[in-house]
Structure formats: structure tokens, C-alpha cells
Amino acid sequence: MNKNRIITYLLFIAMLTTMSPIVEAQESKLPEAAIYIDKQPINTRYIMRDDHLLVPALFLKNTGAQVDKNEKYNSIVFKMKNKLFSLPIGTNYLDDYNSWLDIWKRSTISTATVNFRGEIFVPLIDVATKLGMNVTYDSVNKTTLITTNYTIESNLVRNVNTTEKLVALTFDDGPEDKYTPEILDILKEKGVKATFYVVGQQIEKFPEQMRRIVNEGHGIGNHTWSHPDLKNKWSATVKEELLSTQDQIEKVVGLQSDLVRPPYGSYTKAETVLFNEIGLKNILWNVDTEDWSGNSADEILSNVRKDLAPGSIVLQHNFGGNFLDGTVEALPRIIDELHEEGYQFVTIHTLLDRAK
């Protein structure tokens, strides 16, 4: 172990005494702490084992690394840029892949990767260092800092900068056959175009509604196949969620989307890498109607009025049990009121095209 590595370990031991008492993997409730990744604090559970800090393997997705589980070899696989290595669960080994020689080389790490109640924890310093990152401890602020040395092109849009009174209505989670046709009827009657973020398995169940969305001139975006929280999924699963939805969209309407909205607006840097790789622009929102909660039409209108500005993206839903009656009731009122204020309703693509 070189001098810098020894210093880093000593810093972590000092840090952990300020976070909470040592917690062994056998305990039922794990403590939490914020670890800063490229200056952004991210809370995580952690385990202390043999005086070493272990974090959930999926936490490393926040660095931009792709993280997967290899069921055949019972190991956790990390990939970032030209680095590829795996940690066999229950061992203190690291298997490093040499692409030039097409071989795996085994080495020893500080402590074993462990399975704690179905969740895999890995030694943070070993993994971060192997990924080419710098890990330090700020003794003044008592914080752990990871510098990834990895630049990821952000493609996030919450709203656009424009002086034009443009607004984009968006609807998530469909299609289906209750609220979707009612919403489409209103949009058609009012001559308004919107954007629908569609779920793959819903397209499969309701292809006619999907075709109607496209045939009536509305935009579409990828909202994954089964609507999971992407932060909690292995990278290969996330990729399959996205690509299977792309395939289903193409199968039903003959085209693919270049827009994505992660369910719950939840994603990590690893998802951003995948969005960029697939060619999907990440579209969130700045106006949340909170219609999913069963809000009344008046409550939905109040939320729209509160946050609306030129270039806004409004989040609504067209699938979600029987809680969206307020959405349908509010929609014509939103359209009429904003028209009176001089707003023009556009799809996300049009909004992006006309951004300053």
C-alpha cells in the first residue's frame, strides 16, 4: 500500500468516528451519512467492516460508473470509460479485465464485498480508487469528498429560457383506455398539442391509444418499460428498460423517441451516461400539478398558476388508478386561462427548438 493510500485510509477512520459508532453488518439498522461526489452531497447507508467503509454498490452509480450484478459469478461489475472490473461477493478479491490481453487479473482489496439483507455493499475506497477517482476527507467540515475526474455531458431540461409565452403540457405513465382518450378529446377540441411520456408495457396493452397520440400530432417520450426507480436498478436493467420501450414505440407507431423522462424524476449520473449513449434528452419539469395525489381541478390550477412562466414544462399524468379526475376537469380550464394570458401550447420538441 503506497503512502497516499495509507493516508486516505487513516482519514476515513478519523471520519467514521465523527459519523456514528462503528456498525457491523449483523445489525438491523444501518446509519446514514452524506458523501460528496463532485461537490454534491448524496446521502447513503454504510457499513463498517474491519475498520473499512462499505457503501451500497448502487451508490457508485452517482459517480457515473455503470454498476451491474453478474449472477453467474455472483459478483458486482463496475465499468467506467476504459475500466472494467468485478468484485466477487463474499470475498476480498478484485478481478480486473485487461482488454489488450483479454484476461482477468485477480488482486486483493481491503475487505470483502458483503451481502446485507439482499443489498450488496462494497469497500468505497477500493472501488473509487480503481475507477480513477480521488477520495479525501475534509477534517474541518467533517465530510468525505470524491472527485470523479469524469466529465459527463448534462442533457437535463426542466424548462427553457425564452421570452415567448410558450408552455408545454406533458402527460406521464400511459397510454391506457380511461383518462388518455378523455385527455386526447380535450386537446383535439382545443387545438392543443402536448407531449406524452409513455411506458412500454402500457403501449403493449393499448397500442390503439398510442397510435392515436401520434396520429393527432402529439409528441412522445420514453418513460421506461415498467416505471421503476432507476436509481435502484442495475445499469443493464436500466438500459433494457429504455431500449425495450424504444423498440415497442417503433413497433406500434414506426418511429422512436429522442426524449426520456425517468420515473419520479429519479436518476443518477450513470443514467445520464446511458441517456447520452442511446441519444435521449432528459426532460423533467418546473411545474408540478401533483395530480397523481388526487388533487382537485382547483388545486391543480393553483399549482400551475404558482410556478408558470414562459418556457415552462407542466407535469401531469394520464394513468394512475382512479385519481386523475381532477386532471381531466382541470385541463380545459388550464388551456382557456393560459390562452387568455397569451400563452401558446407546444410540444417539447417545439419548445426546445425555440429556446433562446
Wavefront OBJ file of the C-alpha trace (Angstrom):
o trace
v 0.000 0.000 0.000
v 1.531 3.352 -1.033
v 1.832 6.416 1.197
v -1.159 8.236 -0.267
v -3.359 5.172 0.151
v -2.315 4.835 3.803
v -3.136 8.492 4.437
v -6.528 8.100 2.800
v -7.381 5.130 4.992
v -6.341 6.994 8.122
v -8.530 9.913 7.105
v -11.501 7.630 6.658
v -11.017 6.081 10.068
v -10.994 9.575 11.563
v -14.098 10.490 9.578
v -16.069 7.499 10.701
v -15.614 8.302 14.362
v -17.471 11.585 13.672
v -20.289 9.961 11.700
v -21.515 7.443 14.282
v -20.297 4.462 16.280
v -18.944 1.523 14.305
v -21.712 -0.557 12.818
v -21.185 -4.178 11.890
v -23.063 -5.892 9.089
v -25.067 -8.002 11.526
v -27.001 -5.018 12.891
v -30.520 -4.489 11.582
v -30.496 -0.715 11.105
v -27.704 0.976 9.234
v -26.584 4.563 9.812
v -26.545 7.173 7.081
v -24.135 9.918 6.113
v -23.639 12.369 3.259
v -20.751 11.703 0.896
v -19.880 14.488 -1.523
v -19.442 13.487 -5.160
v -18.027 16.319 -7.262
v -19.218 18.718 -4.526
v -22.769 17.342 -4.465
v -23.880 15.741 -1.162
v -25.551 12.361 -1.528
v -26.880 10.507 1.500
v -26.173 6.815 1.797
v -26.331 3.976 4.279
v -22.994 2.470 5.169
v -21.383 -0.433 6.982
v -18.091 -0.568 8.870
v -16.197 -3.826 8.455
v -12.650 -4.381 9.660
v -12.307 -0.590 10.028
v -13.232 -0.083 6.381
v -16.194 1.811 4.963
v -18.619 -0.079 2.730
v -21.469 1.538 0.781
v -24.214 0.055 -1.397
v -22.817 -0.935 -4.772
v -25.575 1.061 -6.489
v -24.397 4.210 -4.672
v -21.410 4.243 -7.043
v -23.795 4.940 -9.930
v -23.804 8.505 -8.612
v -20.219 8.811 -9.861
v -21.228 7.908 -13.414
v -19.981 4.320 -13.203
v -22.114 1.558 -14.690
v -22.835 -0.979 -11.950
v -24.160 -4.477 -12.556
v -24.507 -7.836 -10.845
v -23.181 -10.916 -12.608
v -25.450 -13.714 -11.400
v -23.329 -16.468 -12.920
v -20.203 -15.487 -10.994
v -22.028 -13.844 -8.051
v -20.056 -10.645 -8.445
v -20.536 -6.905 -8.810
v -19.203 -5.434 -12.043
v -18.067 -1.822 -12.422
v -17.476 -0.123 -15.752
v -16.337 3.428 -16.415
v -14.604 4.694 -19.537
v -11.902 2.071 -20.267
v -12.034 0.458 -16.824
v -13.818 -2.819 -16.190
v -13.517 -4.906 -13.025
v -15.588 -7.101 -10.738
v -15.807 -7.834 -7.023
v -16.863 -11.404 -6.167
v -19.391 -11.178 -3.336
v -18.196 -12.573 -0.018
v -14.504 -12.265 -0.915
v -11.819 -9.598 -0.626
v -10.816 -10.046 -4.270
v -10.952 -7.708 -7.239
v -10.846 -9.124 -10.772
v -9.516 -6.583 -13.274
v -10.117 -7.001 -17.009
v -7.231 -6.377 -19.392
v -8.786 -5.666 -22.780
v -5.450 -5.880 -24.610
v -4.726 -9.399 -23.397
v -8.400 -10.377 -22.959
v -7.696 -11.742 -19.490
v -8.877 -11.124 -15.931
v -6.255 -10.492 -13.261
v -7.071 -11.032 -9.571
v -5.812 -8.872 -6.710
v -6.646 -8.433 -3.030
v -8.628 -5.489 -1.657
v -9.034 -4.086 1.862
v -12.114 -6.052 2.907
v -14.757 -8.341 1.497
v -17.788 -7.279 -0.512
v -20.812 -8.273 1.560
v -24.479 -9.085 1.071
v -26.519 -7.433 3.815
v -30.156 -8.492 3.699
v -30.134 -8.723 -0.086
v -28.238 -5.472 -0.659
v -24.632 -5.589 -1.806
v -22.093 -3.351 -0.042
v -18.635 -2.693 -1.469
v -15.486 -1.071 0.005
v -15.744 2.549 -1.097
v -12.075 3.495 -1.252
v -11.028 0.405 -3.198
v -13.719 0.880 -5.825
v -13.398 4.660 -6.176
v -9.611 4.449 -6.439
v -9.798 1.687 -9.019
v -12.188 3.864 -11.045
v -9.530 6.590 -11.126
v -11.186 8.865 -8.583
v -9.712 10.900 -5.746
v -11.094 10.373 -2.264
v -10.295 12.830 0.525
v -11.600 13.782 3.934
v -12.299 17.373 4.956
v -11.466 17.374 8.669
v -12.793 20.918 9.154
v -16.268 20.224 7.768
v -16.066 16.514 8.606
v -17.093 15.428 5.137
v -15.951 12.788 2.680
v -15.197 14.086 -0.793
v -14.996 12.116 -4.028
v -13.659 13.790 -7.148
v -14.599 11.579 -10.073
v -12.289 13.124 -12.697
v -15.054 12.200 -15.117
v -16.913 14.786 -17.190
v -20.428 13.788 -18.190
v -22.357 15.936 -20.625
v -25.558 17.031 -18.929
v -28.669 16.850 -21.070
v -31.208 17.799 -18.404
v -34.034 20.205 -19.237
v -36.571 21.419 -16.639
v -37.750 24.420 -18.610
v -36.346 26.585 -21.377
v -35.127 30.148 -21.458
v -37.427 32.161 -23.687
v -39.271 35.464 -23.688
v -42.073 33.936 -25.765
v -45.148 32.846 -23.878
v -44.694 29.165 -24.665
v -45.715 26.282 -22.411
v -45.501 22.510 -22.864
v -48.132 20.246 -21.336
v -46.817 16.751 -20.611
v -48.603 13.586 -19.514
v -46.858 10.594 -17.937
v -47.426 6.860 -17.437
v -49.870 5.934 -20.225
v -51.303 5.079 -22.546
v -54.461 3.461 -21.180
v -58.147 3.493 -22.073
v -59.790 5.631 -19.364
v -58.084 9.007 -18.978
v -55.997 9.002 -22.165
v -58.948 9.216 -24.591
v -60.615 11.890 -22.442
v -57.436 13.966 -22.430
v -56.953 13.483 -26.167
v -60.543 14.554 -26.820
v -59.993 17.797 -24.884
v -56.692 18.528 -26.617
v -58.270 17.906 -30.015
v -61.255 20.124 -29.251
v -58.971 22.942 -28.059
v -56.455 22.546 -30.893
v -53.588 21.983 -28.449
v -50.544 19.752 -28.855
v -48.914 18.074 -25.848
v -46.183 15.523 -25.162
v -46.861 12.070 -23.717
v -44.171 10.156 -21.820
v -45.151 6.573 -22.482
v -44.476 3.337 -20.609
v -43.509 0.336 -22.717
v -45.802 -2.191 -21.098
v -48.713 0.240 -21.441
v -48.021 0.668 -25.143
v -48.125 -3.097 -25.480
v -51.534 -3.221 -23.763
v -53.058 -0.194 -25.510
v -51.499 0.157 -28.977
v -54.553 1.940 -30.428
v -54.292 4.730 -27.878
v -50.585 5.009 -28.642
v -51.311 5.329 -32.350
v -53.944 7.963 -31.664
v -51.448 10.062 -29.658
v -49.036 10.112 -32.579
v -51.647 10.440 -35.334
v -53.106 13.531 -33.671
v -49.728 15.272 -33.713
v -48.599 14.987 -30.117
v -45.016 14.417 -29.050
v -43.837 11.249 -27.317
v -41.054 10.441 -24.903
v -39.607 7.286 -23.340
v -40.795 6.680 -19.746
v -39.217 3.193 -19.398
v -40.855 -0.197 -19.765
v -42.226 -0.791 -16.253
v -41.827 2.556 -14.436
v -39.134 1.619 -11.865
v -36.991 3.965 -9.797
v -33.865 3.847 -11.960
v -31.562 4.736 -9.056
v -32.324 1.358 -7.525
v -31.711 -0.726 -10.637
v -28.565 -2.281 -12.091
v -27.286 -0.463 -15.155
v -28.070 -3.349 -17.510
v -31.673 -3.334 -16.271
v -31.940 0.414 -16.833
v -30.632 0.037 -20.375
v -33.096 -2.754 -21.104
v -35.978 -0.654 -19.688
v -35.099 2.121 -22.115
v -34.300 0.069 -25.203
v -37.306 -2.237 -24.908
v -39.540 0.825 -24.746
v -37.823 2.310 -27.806
v -38.463 -0.946 -29.634
v -42.110 -1.049 -28.570
v -42.691 2.536 -29.679
v -41.184 1.735 -33.075
v -43.204 -1.471 -33.362
v -46.501 0.339 -32.777
v -46.013 3.735 -34.472
v -42.983 3.220 -36.714
v -40.663 5.702 -35.029
v -38.512 6.131 -31.938
v -38.262 8.986 -29.477
v -35.226 11.064 -28.605
v -36.777 12.214 -25.312
v -36.764 10.496 -21.937
v -38.280 11.188 -18.552
v -37.079 8.914 -15.741
v -39.933 7.791 -13.473
v -40.304 10.036 -10.408
v -37.613 12.265 -11.945
v -35.152 9.909 -10.262
v -31.787 9.113 -11.854
v -28.022 9.171 -11.283
v -25.013 10.158 -13.356
v -24.883 6.573 -14.597
v -28.336 7.053 -16.134
v -27.182 10.290 -17.747
v -24.357 8.325 -19.379
v -26.897 5.841 -20.741
v -29.250 8.599 -21.924
v -26.380 10.144 -23.859
v -25.304 6.783 -25.235
v -28.800 5.973 -26.516
v -29.443 9.532 -27.691
v -32.179 10.580 -25.268
v -32.604 14.114 -23.896
v -33.682 14.096 -20.242
v -36.837 16.198 -19.864
v -38.153 16.896 -16.370
v -40.477 19.765 -15.393
v -40.711 23.001 -13.435
v -44.487 22.984 -12.872
v -45.810 20.010 -10.898
v -49.595 19.765 -10.749
v -49.315 16.903 -8.225
v -52.375 15.430 -9.920
v -51.201 11.906 -9.035
v -52.191 12.650 -5.420
v -55.844 13.047 -6.364
v -55.767 16.841 -6.409
v -58.965 18.602 -7.379
v -59.148 20.736 -10.507
v -58.896 23.877 -8.378
v -55.761 22.579 -6.636
v -54.190 21.658 -9.975
v -54.917 25.110 -11.377
v -53.420 26.711 -8.278
v -50.198 24.722 -8.741
v -49.981 25.747 -12.388
v -50.513 29.443 -11.604
v -47.919 29.356 -8.834
v -44.939 28.240 -10.928
v -45.844 29.040 -14.539
v -43.532 31.249 -16.619
v -42.590 31.457 -20.311
v -40.819 28.220 -21.287
v -42.452 26.125 -18.571
v -42.925 22.361 -18.718
v -46.041 21.163 -16.879
v -46.167 17.673 -15.368
v -49.491 15.807 -15.447
v -50.492 12.156 -15.732
v -52.804 10.099 -17.916
v -52.619 6.836 -15.970
v -52.793 6.180 -12.244
v -55.773 4.315 -10.866
v -58.875 6.444 -10.375
v -57.103 9.521 -9.036
v -56.964 11.664 -12.157
v -60.496 13.018 -12.452
v -59.079 16.377 -11.381
v -56.620 16.249 -14.287
v -59.389 15.855 -16.846
v -61.555 18.525 -15.216
v -58.668 20.993 -14.922
v -57.275 20.565 -18.430
v -59.770 22.709 -20.415
v -59.623 25.374 -17.691
v -55.800 25.437 -17.860
v -55.912 25.785 -21.636
v -58.554 28.525 -21.642
v -56.946 30.522 -18.845
v -53.451 30.418 -20.313
v -54.757 31.221 -23.787
v -56.353 34.338 -22.323
v -52.957 35.271 -20.868
v -51.373 34.948 -24.314
v -49.689 31.544 -23.902
v -49.171 29.163 -26.797
v -49.146 25.412 -26.150
v -46.349 23.498 -27.889
v -44.727 20.085 -27.815
v -41.391 19.573 -26.060
v -39.590 19.472 -29.406
v -41.038 22.808 -30.431
v -40.200 24.277 -27.047
v -36.575 23.139 -27.362
v -36.330 24.454 -30.926
v -37.483 27.902 -29.853
v -35.340 28.213 -26.744
v -33.008 31.206 -26.578
l 1 2 3 4 5 6 7 8 9 10 11 12 13 14 15 16 17 18 19 20 21 22 23 24 25 26 27 28 29 30 31 32 33 34 35 36 37 38 39 40 41 42 43 44 45 46 47 48 49 50 51 52 53 54 55 56 57 58 59 60 61 62 63 64 65 66 67 68 69 70 71 72 73 74 75 76 77 78 79 80 81 82 83 84 85 86 87 88 89 90 91 92 93 94 95 96 97 98 99 100 101 102 103 104 105 106 107 108 109 110 111 112 113 114 115 116 117 118 119 120 121 122 123 124 125 126 127 128 129 130 131 132 133 134 135 136 137 138 139 140 141 142 143 144 145 146 147 148 149 150 151 152 153 154 155 156 157 158 159 160 161 162 163 164 165 166 167 168 169 170 171 172 173 174 175 176 177 178 179 180 181 182 183 184 185 186 187 188 189 190 191 192 193 194 195 196 197 198 199 200 201 202 203 204 205 206 207 208 209 210 211 212 213 214 215 216 217 218 219 220 221 222 223 224 225 226 227 228 229 230 231 232 233 234 235 236 237 238 239 240 241 242 243 244 245 246 247 248 249 250 251 252 253 254 255 256 257 258 259 260 261 262 263 264 265 266 267 268 269 270 271 272 273 274 275 276 277 278 279 280 281 282 283 284 285 286 287 288 289 290 291 292 293 294 295 296 297 298 299 300 301 302 303 304 305 306 307 308 309 310 311 312 313 314 315 316 317 318 319 320 321 322 323 324 325 326 327 328 329 330 331 332 333 334 335 336 337 338 339 340 341 342 343 344 345 346 347 348 349 350 351 352 353 354 355 356
